[in-house]
Amino acid sequence: MAVVEARNLTKVFKQGELGAVNNVNLETREGEFLVLLGPSGSGKTTLLRMIAGLETPTSGEIRIGGEVVNHLTPRERGIAMVFQSYALYPHLSVYENIAFPLKAQKVPREQHRQKVEWAASLLGINNLLQRKPRQLSGGERQRVALARAIVREPRVFLLDEPLSNLDAKLRASAREELEDFHERIKTTTIYVTHDQVEAMALGDRVVVLHQGIVRQVGTPEEVYDQPADTFVATFLGSPPMNLLELPDIIVGFRPESLVPEGVIPGAGQVKFRFRVNYVEYLGAERVLYGSLDGSGIESKEIASRLSWTMPTGYKAGGVYDFAVAQLDLRFFDRKTEKRTDPRPYPWR
Amino acid sequence: MAVENRRLGAAMFLPAVAYIVLLIGAPFVLAVMYAFSDARIGTVGFHFVGLENFRSILQSPSFRAALRNSVVFTIGAQVIVIVCSTILSIALEKPFRGRGFVRFLILLPWVVPISLGAIGWKWILDSIYSVITWVLVWLHIFKPYNAPMWLGEPHLAMASVILVHSWRLIPFSTVIMLAGLTAIPKDIPEAAAIDGAGFWRKLFQIDVPMMLPIISVAVLFGTIFTFTDMTVVYILTAGGPFDSTQVLPSLAFATGIQGSDLAAGAAISLFLVPVLALIAYFMLRAAYRAEVA
């Protein structure tokens, strides 16, 4: 187990072009599950590949366990990586796949069987050891890839979108298993994903990346509740945070904060006339899409998310009295788009 | 419209069919007929003699020598070709400055007409004008009077024809393997690097096993091209010295055309067909297995 640090890490693929990763500073904590979250092209995979040693940084430093590893080959870094495609060796059996890192690291042969069986039992794949990768389902392949990664007890785990090849149902259970698994082995883990649900569910902390720049580092609560800028605010959450661009400031609130007026108790609320354009029924919740009447920005689409306990009966075309608690408002600077201090709602 | 299309299709197809029927099909049927007959050049008509030709060539020492030489020639050349083209394809897969030019250079021996290439080698290996000998003498490794005769001593001659033939086949094989290499997903070698595999382990436990299907295709083509080819042997040594480089195709030519015994020549060349069919069968099966395994 070790701490991974990135200092001013930059990767420029083509000279003169914008870097894939720009001046990133990061530090994991001991045994932490750190998630790199960002849209495609945000540099999260490049960052992970630099930590793995598959990509050479243009500038900056990578440290693992306090030691600068820039010049070390992947094998010398004591890391294990699970690829998006799992990258199982197709010509080797599951057993040989898991044993491969042991052989490569010259672990004495008599320990192989015991270690492979330990890793396999941790992931519940003991019955698959004689199979070839092509005979496995997606979920089984993922477990083999994980077993191959843990078998030599690496200092750091790097996972590159390991759940993206699974179907939705399997993904949820695999996510739980991963969480469980990290709970047991407690190895520092860096996990790349573009799926905010995965990031929120798995991460001790989440790093939100955009265009190779770290936008925010924080616990899932922090990045969701206290987004550092408008990008983070709109990237997380589905539907994203509503942003009202007023002349001197941007005001944001989550769709679940925009609720019928009577629902919020007491004072400290901002009232809106909410014109509903259409209603999406999702079972446990309804999402109303519409606009704010008389706000001066009627064209902007606004969403409200109502849980099943909320009043029903809102119809497309209707105009209703809705409100947001003053405490749920977030304010962003118009120029920098960074979050600023709360203030009284500036309009009306 | 449909009828017109079909006619056009047939018309476009015809040259290929004619080519195959006239230049491959007809000679093949003729060869089969001759092999079971007593046909000779300069006589009209012939009689079928059953397996007589095969019986007689099997008893001939020069046929057995040629068969042995063919096997040595083919296996020797294939080992060299596969080792070299595997190395070359792995080296040429990674991008580097001037890769396109190097690829072009390596492809040259395949593009040059084989007769021209072989004549060039004949000079390089000549007993008097050989540049190799000249360099070795200049380096004081050999004295001018006992310099090796590259094409004049049985073992050296065999080694020479094997090397020249390999020189010709390596580009072809390299191109096949390069195509196969690009089909290997890039993250598998990366996973191997992270798992701690060094260069050799990655090469022999990941790259080469994953290349096996394509290697076997290269071996199959190479074997057939080598087993049925006589150009290099014919130009460099004409089968000499003392039949030490005589292979089956060159023996068939010498017996059937130069020696006028069409029937025996046909029998010798037909002898190769079942052997090659068997090799092709096993190779394709191996390739299939490696692919689905």
Interface residues (C-beta under 8 A of the other chain):
Chain A: A52 G53 L54 T73 P74 R75 I79 A80 M81 F83 Q84 S85 A87 Y89 P90 H91 F100 P101 K103 A104 Q105 K132 R134 R148 R152
Chain B: P185 D187 I188 E190 A191 A192 A193 I194 D195 G196 A197 G198 R201 Q205 I206 P209 M210 L212 A290 V292 A293
